[in-house]
Amino acid sequence: MRAALLASVTAIGVLGLTAASQAAPSAVHGLGIGTPAPGIEQVRGGCGPGFHPQGWRDRWGYWHRRCVPNRWW
C-alpha cells in the first residue's frame, strides 16, 4: 500500500514539474529595450510633473527636502 501511494505521489510530482509555466510576462512588441512602459511617467526627484525637489539645511545641520512647483521667474 505504501509503495502504491509513494509511486502515485511521485508520478503527480513529476507531471507537475513538466507543466508549462511562465515566470515573467513576455515583452511587449514594438517597445525597445530601455524604453519605459506607456503608463509610467518618469519624473525628476520623485515630486511629480510640474514640481522639483528643493533641499535646505536647518540650524542643526539636518537636511530637509520638499517639492516646489516649477516657475519661470
Backbone hydrogen bonds, N-H to C=O, Kabsch-Sander energy under -0.5 kcal/mol:
donor,donor_aa,acceptor,acceptor_aa,energy
5,L,1,M,-2.1
6,L,2,R,-2.6
7,A,3,A,-2.2
8,S,4,A,-2.2
9,V,5,L,-2.4
10,T,6,L,-2.2
11,A,7,A,-2.2
12,I,8,S,-2.3
13,G,9,V,-2.2
14,V,10,T,-2.3
15,L,11,A,-2.2
16,G,12,I,-1.9
17,L,13,G,-1.4
18,T,14,V,-1.2
19,A,16,G,-0.6
23,A,21,S,-0.6
31,L,28,V,-1.2
32,G,30,G,-0.5
35,T,32,G,-1.3
40,I,37,A,-1.7
41,E,39,G,-0.5
42,Q,40,I,-0.6
46,G,43,V,-0.6
47,C,44,R,-1.1
51,F,48,G,-1.5
52,H,68,V,-2.6
54,Q,66,R,-3.1
56,W,64,H,-1.9
58,D,62,Y,-2.2
61,G,58,D,-1.7
64,H,56,W,-2.8
66,R,54,Q,-2.3
68,V,52,H,-2.7
68,V,66,R,-0.5
70,N,50,G,-2.6
